[in-house]
Amino acid sequence: MKPVALIAAGLLLLSLSLPAGVGGRVVSAPTAAVYVYEKDASAIPTGVTVGINRLNRERQIVATLMEDDTTDGHGDVPDQYREALDAARKAGMPALVVLSGSTVLSVLRAPTDADAIVRAVP
């Protein structure tokens, strides 16, 4: 059993070291960042709003703020926020969720300054 585990671990490491697009591994660029928060729990830090603004201007991605209870006209979470909200709830809010399309790339829990927001998006 031990040799099988070693082989599996080696294959995993090899797949992680392959360039994008090789062996089915695709690395996606960030397309959006969403700061998810609960308005009743805390205010949005000024640094977060500055960081969101910088992402929109400097990185040319869609960076937004989303309150936990946001719904559309049908009472549902808007499609573009569904994955971000799920990821933020799992990590604990507030959180900055970085996405590529609808795929969550990373989650930064409770950022407070603009530089942390900008660094979170590669």
N, C-alpha and C positions, 0 to 999 in steps of 0.2 A: 504494500500500500504506500509506503514511503517513497519509492521511486516514481510512482504515478503522480504523487503530489508535487514532487520536484519538477517533473516534466511539465505539469500544468502551470506551475509558477514560472518556469522558464518561458513557456509559450506566451503567457500573459505579459511578462516583461518585454519580450520581443515585439509583441503587437503594440505595446505602448511606445516603443522607440521607432516605429516605422513612420516615414513621412506621411503627411496628409494625403488621403486618397489611396494609400497602399493597403491592401488586405482588408478593404472595407472600412477602414478607420478614416473618418472625415473630421477635420477640425474646422469649426465654423466661427466666423467673425461675429462679434456682438452686434445686434441690430436694435436692441432696446435695453433700457434700465428703468426699473420701477421701484420707487421708495414706497413701501407699504407700511402704513401706520394705523393706529387706533386713536382717533381724535380725543376720546374721553380719557385715554391713558397718559398722554403727554403732548406737548406742542412740538411742532417740527422745528428742529434746530436751524438757526439762520445759515450755518455752514452747509446744511443739506440742500437748502434752496439754491444757494450759490453754486454748489457742486452740480446740481441738476441743470442749472442754467449753462454752466461751462460744458457739460457733456453735449447739450443740444447745439451749442455754438461751435465748440472746438472739435468734437468727435463726429459730428453730423449723424448722431443716432437719436432715436426717439427716447427721451428721458422724461419721465412723468412722476407725479405724486399720486398715490391712490389710497384713499381711506378704506379701511377694512370693510365697511358696510355699504360700499358703492354698488348700486344695481342699475340695470337698464330699465326701460319702460315696462318690461314684463316681470320685473322682480328678480332677474337673474344677474349674476356677475357678468360684465361684458367679456366677450370672447378673448379680447387681447390681454385681459388681466387675469384670466382663470389660473394659468400655470404659476404666475408670479404670486398670486394670493395663496395658493396651496403651498408653495415653497416657503413663503414668509411665515405662514402659520406653523409649519413644521419646525422652522429654525427659531421662531420666537420673534415677535414684533417689538419695535420697528425693525425693518430689514430692507436692504437694497438688493433687489434681484436682477441679475444680468442675464439677458436672454439672447438667443439666436433664433429668430422666428418664434416658435412656441417651445423651444428647448431651453431649459434652465442651464446656464453655464456655471453660475456661481451665486452664492448668497452671502452678503456681508451683514452681520447682525449689528444693529444699533450704531451705525456710523453717526458722527457728530460734526465732522468738518469737511470742507470742500475738497481738500486734497485726498482724503480717504475715499470720497465718492469717485473722484476722477481716477485714482489708482486702481479702483475695483474693476474698471473697464479697460481690458488690455488693448 
